[in-house]
């Protein structure tokens, strides 16, 4: 049985730029780093794997792999984004902190079950900070929210043309 998320891993352009954003700006401590010179299959490489810890014990992880091509681009929210949960007061504090630092900050967006703000990290990924609103748990309860019916209706409409 799956117990939870240990880590999600992404590529990064530069490990120190990534650390500055995740540790210095978002306050996620650098919890681990692996300097990988040889893969488990015996291939020589040069990769740094870093881990930033969230309060629940899970991690966001990054690979800096200069010898492996990767197309970094500014991701669209619908393509790829990282959503992290915060309290409502922290959401407002981080909005102000981002603006004061001259960062692009979007939001505060009311999604009915969460309020969110959005930043872009040094790798082009969208990072969303979300604060639960009253009614969040009910909105995310598949026994009562109709999620399966919504998905089935989407599939039918999509295949109908």
Long-range contacts (C-beta under 8 A, 24 or more apart in sequence): 4-56, 4-57, 4-58, 5-58, 6-58, 6-59, 7-51, 7-58, 7-59, 7-60, 7-61, 8-59, 8-60, 8-61, 8-82, 9-49, 9-61, 9-62, 9-63, 10-60, 10-61, 10-62, 10-63, 10-82, 10-123, 10-125, 11-62, 11-63, 11-64, 11-65, 11-70, 11-72, 11-123, 12-50, 12-62, 12-63, 12-64, 12-122, 12-123, 13-64, 13-72, 13-122, 13-123, 14-64, 14-122, 15-48, 15-50, 15-62, 15-64, 17-122, 18-50, 18-62, 18-64, 18-121, 18-122, 18-123, 19-50, 19-52, 20-122, 21-121, 21-122, 22-52, 22-60, 22-121, 23-52, 25-97, 25-98, 25-101, 26-52, 26-84, 26-94, 26-127, 28-52, 28-53, 28-54, 28-60, 29-53, 31-59, 32-59, 54-84, 62-123, 72-123, 72-124, 73-124, 74-120, 74-124, 75-124, 75-125, 75-126, 76-126, 77-118, 77-126, 77-128, 80-125, 80-126, 81-118, 81-125, 81-126, 81-127, 81-128, 82-121, 82-125, 82-126, 82-127, 82-128, 83-116, 83-128, 83-129, 83-130, 84-127, 84-128, 84-129, 84-130, 85-129, 85-130, 85-131, 85-132, 86-129, 86-130, 86-131, 87-131, 88-115, 88-131, 90-129, 90-131, 91-115, 91-116, 91-117, 91-129, 91-130, 91-131, 94-129, 112-139, 113-139, 113-140
